[in-house]
Structure formats: C-alpha cells, structure tokens
Amino acid sequence: MTGRTSDISHVCEFGWYEWVKYNWKRAEYTEEKEKLGRYLGPTEPGEGSVKSYYVLMSNGQVVTNTTIRKLLPQEYEDKTV
C-alpha cells in the first residue's frame, strides 16, 4: 500500500512455542544471565521496541524481552538444559 517493503524478520525468526534462551537481567548479554523459555511471538505494536518478543518463563509468567536466541543443537541434546 505504501510502496515500501515491510520488515517481517521478527515474525519469521522463531517458531511459535520454540525453546529460546532469554536475557533475564536486561543488561549486557552474557551466558550467565540466560534463562530457558518459550517463544510466544512478537509484541504488539507500541509495546516495547520494534524487535521485542513475548517469552513464557518457567513459572508461567509472560514477559517481553528484546534479547533472545535459539537453542544451539548441542543444547537440545543436553538433558541439563
């Protein structure tokens, strides 16, 4: 409609309910601050930054976060993760 191509990378980057690691301290990203969660999708427009995501935490609460990543193949096989 506008003649501009929209950026939909935040929609295609993760699968719904996919395991992700997110930065729970909301500071500089380090592995010590990572927690395991489930990806629930991008946030609504106007909530958080442009690349902000809903993440389901292990306690059942949903948080928004901008720093998430997919699990590495070896993390899927590691039973402690």
C-alpha positions as CSV (number, residue, x, y, z in Angstrom):
1,M,0.0,0.0,0.0
2,T,2.8,2.4,0.9
3,G,5.2,1.3,-1.7
4,R,7.7,0.3,1.0
5,T,8.7,-3.3,1.8
6,S,7.9,-4.2,5.4
7,D,10.4,-5.9,7.7
8,I,8.8,-9.2,8.8
9,S,12.0,-10.8,10.1
10,H,10.8,-10.6,13.7
11,V,7.8,-12.8,12.7
12,C,9.9,-15.4,10.7
13,E,12.9,-15.7,13.0
14,F,11.4,-18.1,15.6
15,G,8.7,-20.7,15.6
16,W,5.7,-20.4,17.9
17,Y,6.4,-22.0,21.3
18,E,10.0,-22.8,20.3
19,W,12.6,-23.1,23.1
20,V,14.7,-20.0,23.4
21,K,17.2,-18.5,25.8
22,Y,16.5,-15.0,27.0
23,N,18.5,-12.4,29.0
24,W,16.7,-12.2,32.3
25,K,18.8,-9.3,33.8
26,R,18.0,-7.0,30.9
27,A,21.6,-5.8,30.9
28,E,24.6,-6.7,28.8
29,Y,24.0,-10.2,27.3
30,T,26.1,-13.0,28.8
31,E,25.5,-16.7,29.1
32,E,25.3,-16.5,33.0
33,K,22.2,-14.3,32.6
34,E,20.4,-16.6,30.2
35,K,17.2,-18.5,31.2
36,L,15.2,-21.0,29.2
37,G,11.8,-20.0,28.0
38,R,9.2,-20.5,25.2
39,Y,8.8,-18.0,22.3
40,L,5.2,-16.7,22.1
41,G,5.6,-14.2,19.2
42,P,6.4,-10.6,18.6
43,T,4.9,-8.0,20.9
44,E,2.1,-5.7,19.8
45,P,3.0,-2.5,18.0
46,G,3.7,0.2,20.5
47,E,4.7,-2.3,23.3
48,G,8.4,-2.4,23.8
49,S,10.9,-1.8,20.9
50,V,10.5,-2.9,17.3
51,K,12.2,-6.2,17.9
52,S,10.5,-7.1,21.2
53,Y,9.1,-10.6,21.9
54,Y,6.8,-12.3,24.3
55,V,8.5,-15.1,26.3
56,L,6.9,-17.7,28.6
57,M,9.0,-18.1,31.7
58,S,9.3,-21.4,33.6
59,N,7.0,-20.1,36.3
60,G,4.2,-19.5,33.8
61,Q,4.5,-15.7,33.6
62,V,4.8,-14.0,30.2
63,V,7.5,-11.3,29.9
64,T,8.6,-9.1,27.0
65,N,12.3,-9.3,26.0
66,T,14.4,-7.9,23.2
67,T,17.4,-10.3,23.8
68,I,16.5,-13.9,22.9
69,R,18.2,-16.6,20.9
70,K,17.5,-20.1,19.6
71,L,18.9,-23.0,21.4
72,L,22.1,-24.5,19.9
73,P,21.9,-28.1,18.6
74,Q,24.0,-29.4,21.5
75,E,21.7,-27.6,24.0
76,Y,18.7,-29.6,22.6
77,E,20.7,-32.9,23.4
78,D,21.9,-31.7,26.8
79,K,19.5,-33.1,29.4
80,T,20.5,-30.5,32.0
81,V,19.3,-27.7,29.7
